[in-house]
């Protein structure tokens, strides 16, 4: 299942139920104020990491691949922050925080 530019919602959760892989865009609320004047506007149609983690765990997603990362991470610590955010939402499955040109083999 592939999702992009959407907030976490019941429909995505339903479509993701039991999938092997969910590719999902991710946003970290921390640091948005430095990028945009209205962070809440972005959060209205993008998915925050902890919400993705909660939805993916409830749906039984086996592997989660995060893409379209905002704010774009520049360091390994910033990449790890996306994983920590998803894990804080309760996701315990396999997780890939994708970088540009990441290849994932299933």
Buried (B, 14 or more C-beta within 10 A) or exposed (E): BEBEEEEBEEEBBEEBEEBEBBBBBBBBBEBBEEEEEEBEEBBEEBBBBBBBBBBBBBBEBBBBBBBBBBBEBEEEEBBEBBBEBBBEBEBEBEBBBBEEEEEEEE
